[in-house]
Amino acid sequence: MLTKAFNRSHRRSLVAFVLLAGLGLGVAITAATGARRSATAYDRLRAKTLAFDAITDGRELTSEGMTRLTGLPFVTAAARFTYTPVAPAPLIPGQTGGAFLGLDDDFLNRVYRPLVLHGRLPRHGAADEVVINEAMAKDGHFHAGQRVTLRSGFEEPKDIGLVTVVGVVRGQFDVGANAGNASMLLSAAFGARHTSDLQLGPSPACMVRLRHGEADIARVQRAIEGLVGHEVQLMSSRGEAESTNRTLGVQTFAVNAVAALAFLATIVAAGQALARLLADATNEAPLLFALGLRPRQRTVLGVALAVPMALASAAVGVAVAIVASPRVPTGLARTVDPDVGVHIDLVVVLAAVGLWFVVLTLGGGALTRWARPARVQARVRRSGSLGASLPLVPRLGWQLAIGSTQGPAGVAARSALVATTLAVGGLVGVLMFRASLGLLLDDPSLRGWGADAGLTTDSREALTASVTALRNDPRVRAVAVGQIVDLVIDGQAVETYAFDDANPSLRPPLHSGRTPVRAGEIVLGPDTARLLRRPIGSVVRLRGPAGRDTARVVGIASFPEAGNNGDVGNGALVSTDETTRLGSEPNAGLAFMRLAPGTKADDLQGVVQDVEVIGPFVPSRVHNLGEVRSVPWLLAALLGLIGLASVTHALVRTVRTRRRELAILAALGAVRRELRRMVAWQATWIALLGIAVGLVGGVILGRAAWTATARSAGVINQPVIRWLLVLASVIAVFVVVVAVAAATARAARRVDPAVELRSA
């Protein structure tokens, strides 16, 4: 009966509670769902697109050899493909567009069957149907169903006929090192028809899907070596998958933080609103308390009042999460997620709703169990030696903010202190994370570039002539010449940098250790070191075309995207003496330069011959990190709302629930200005203590969050704090709290001692 009367008399408040709490819960569920989908997005894309588990040189694998390979019990499928300079007009083959041509029928069917975004895949045997990736569709303004003219050839491209673009697709090649490059996929039937028109790449590759994934790598390598008659380099896709998943891990961490803070904010706000509603319920039933309603009965009453609110708000939260589900995940996770759309994660929903229901019902029971009618004076204990040493008005404000006061006022004050501490700490941590991310995006030395500019080329003659010209140019202060080779390190093919000179300042920047100066020493990328489980001081086994060797790991470094792997965290660095000893032929020659102040990479383009000078650019991993730049500000906004709502509620509740105490103080001689100052001091103590504890916790939180992010991204860890911005934020928090106190303190001035004491 009491619950029905309560629901009728507080209908508007209950509706507002259900809607606002449900909205907050829905945001938390949506964010948690997005985090879980982000964590599994790339693995689901690989599974859905039949991504390869290993890739190797396919030059010596004949059609008969491919048949024998695919017939092995641990091989699910295999197919060869190669690069060819083919692009639809008006794109330029080999420059603004290219193509991957399948050499076996399993390409686009049982191996590398990309996700279709628009249209469909080519029909089996159709030689006039092609598919393109999103970058090519965007660059050339192409769409599914369009007829286009293909051109082939690096120099003086020629038309090879009309084809139909039957689909726009996304696959494994479009989210790794090749991300953003315009490309098309051509079937084996297309290649058979246009054999004489195509310029094939120098080295076709063979992709293999394995029945048990990574566990079958050694077996398939031995099988391929048996087919070709010598050792082969087999590259596992594990490193590439782990690299992408680590990048997604950063986004997952950020979105999980949003989910946790949204849930915390909702719990804090709902707890305070619930405390007010239940306090009103107990104040409206003083007779029940006067007749001796037992604690257990009061607990049951609180649970009975809280259960309908918990169920209704949970239903609203689930509805909000379903409606918002097509908007998550975001950033890179959205790019690789093959199942974007309306969905519901039952694990997240059941966990969030269950926790929500338990917290609200237990909170309702506890608040009602400890509640006292407004007529009964709440017991106040001493606040400690610090509070006792203060003048009277600040001491009373300290007591209201920190003292162990029973009843709704004490609950509100303590929750406000906790919320303010969390808000300030989270805000400082967010600002630190955002400043560190900004520094990473602005400073190339943190993401693998130790130089101001660089160049790479396959032509040794062009490299030699360009380096000679650059050394004689006054705008170039220093030049380091090197090469990129492929080495097998502990059985894993790794793109390796080697330099001719001893200029360490232009080499990839180090996380720790030192640069290699002689054969037998090596520097690894952070991801490569973790993959191989080889820290500084350990020994790795090297294998090249001319033999084998061992090398000691002397450092950990990040690498620029100068080679083909395009991965800041994967790579190795050795001396050229080592590559000469192993007989490794360079994939490309390179040079890094230190430029005079005011000189840009483009200024040197006229000096070099047939080589493009490039400046430091943002690797794909770091670019993906930049996509979450808005998340810190969202977190800051959530934290600010938590702190503002909590402090405002605490001050309002203090005045409303302490009216009798304020009346007694007024009757004893306290003037209205002193009552107002007492409330202001309460807010001041809450703000000062929250700022003091939050600053320390925020610095620790921000440093830990950025360290985990830098480690995941493979970049150099350099957390920074913009103290002026932090100071401005802290001052803003303090000003807001004081302003809220000034507004709520007016209610203390309006307390009429005669009215309040007469009704006691």
CORSULNOR-V321565 format. One record per helix or strand. SS is the DSSP state (H for helix, E for strand). FROM is the first residue (numbers start at 1). TO is the last residue. If there is no record, write none. Layout:
ss: {SS;SS}
from: {FROM;FROM}
to: {TO;TO}
//
This chain:
ss: {H;H;E;H;E;E;E;E;E;E;E;E;H;E;E;H;E;H;H;E;E;H;E;H;H;H;H;H;E;H;H;E;H;H;E;H;E;E;H;E;E;H;E;E;E;H;E;H;E;H;H;H;H;H;H}
from: {2;11;54;63;75;86;93;97;107;111;115;129;134;146;158;172;183;188;195;200;205;213;234;238;286;295;331;346;380;385;392;405;408;444;453;460;476;492;504;510;521;526;539;547;572;576;588;601;614;620;629;659;672;723;753}
to: {9;48;57;70;84;88;93;102;107;111;119;133;140;152;170;174;186;193;197;200;210;228;236;283;290;327;336;370;380;388;402;405;442;447;457;471;489;499;506;513;525;532;544;557;575;582;595;604;615;626;657;667;713;749;758}
//
